[in-house]
């Protein structure tokens, strides 16, 4: 939250309202399945598998993510969203 506010303030804006909400991963997953259905999820996984098998750039990307540990161990703490309202000075 502080980083976003700093970015807005450094841009010369005055932050007038913020609202931060967390995303609960299990509930979000259930909502995605409800929205797209199991068939849609299977279709997406098959497309990802096909891309892995046919696209060398995608395979390299996956390896980099796995090797570098790009995702932090506490990844679920990062899921959420914020709404920031700021005004430009007159």
N, C-alpha and C positions, 0 to 999 in steps of 0.2 A: 504494500500500500504506500509506504513512504517513498519508494522509488518512483511510482507513477505520479505522486503529488509533486515530487521534486522536478520531474520532467515537465509537468504543466507549469509549475512556478518559474522554472528556468526559461520557459518559452514566453514569459511575461504575462501569464494568465493568473487570475485569482480563483482558487478552488473554493466553490460555494457549497458543494454537497458531495459526499462520498457514500457509497453503499457497497459493502463487501459481503459476498455470500459464498459459502462453501458448496462444493458439489460432492455429494455422497456417491462414491464409485459404484457400490452395489445397486443403489436406486437408479443411477444413470444407466447402468448396464441393462437393468430390467426395462427401463423406458425405451432403450434402443431396440431391444428384442420385441417389445410390444409394438413399436412403430414400424419396424421392418420385417418382423416375423423371423422364425427360425430359417425359413427358406432364403430370405434375404441375407441373413448372417452367413449361411453356408455358401451362398453365391459369392459374397465378399471374400470369404476365406479362400475359396477356390481361385478367385482372381489373383489374390496375393500369392498363392502357391504357384500359379502359372507365371506370374511376373518374376518370382524368385528363380524359377527353372529356366526362364527364357531371357532374362535381362541381366547381363553381367554387372552393370552399374548398380542395380538394385541389390544384388548379392554383396557387392563391395560395401554399400551403405549399411546393410544389415551387419556385416562383420565389424565395421567401424563402431557401430552402436554397441555391439556385444563386447568388443575388445576394450574400448575406452570407458565403458561404463558411463555413457552420456546421461543416462537417466539416474537421478540420485536414488539412494536406497529408500528414502522417505518420500517417494514420488507422490503418493496420495495426498500429502500435505499441500502440494502445489495446485491441486484441482480446485477451481473456484472461478469466480468472476467478480468484477468490480464495475460499478457505474460511477463515473466521475463527472461532475458538472463544474465547468470553469467559465469565467468571463474574461473577455479581453478588456483591458482598461480603455476608457473613452478618451 
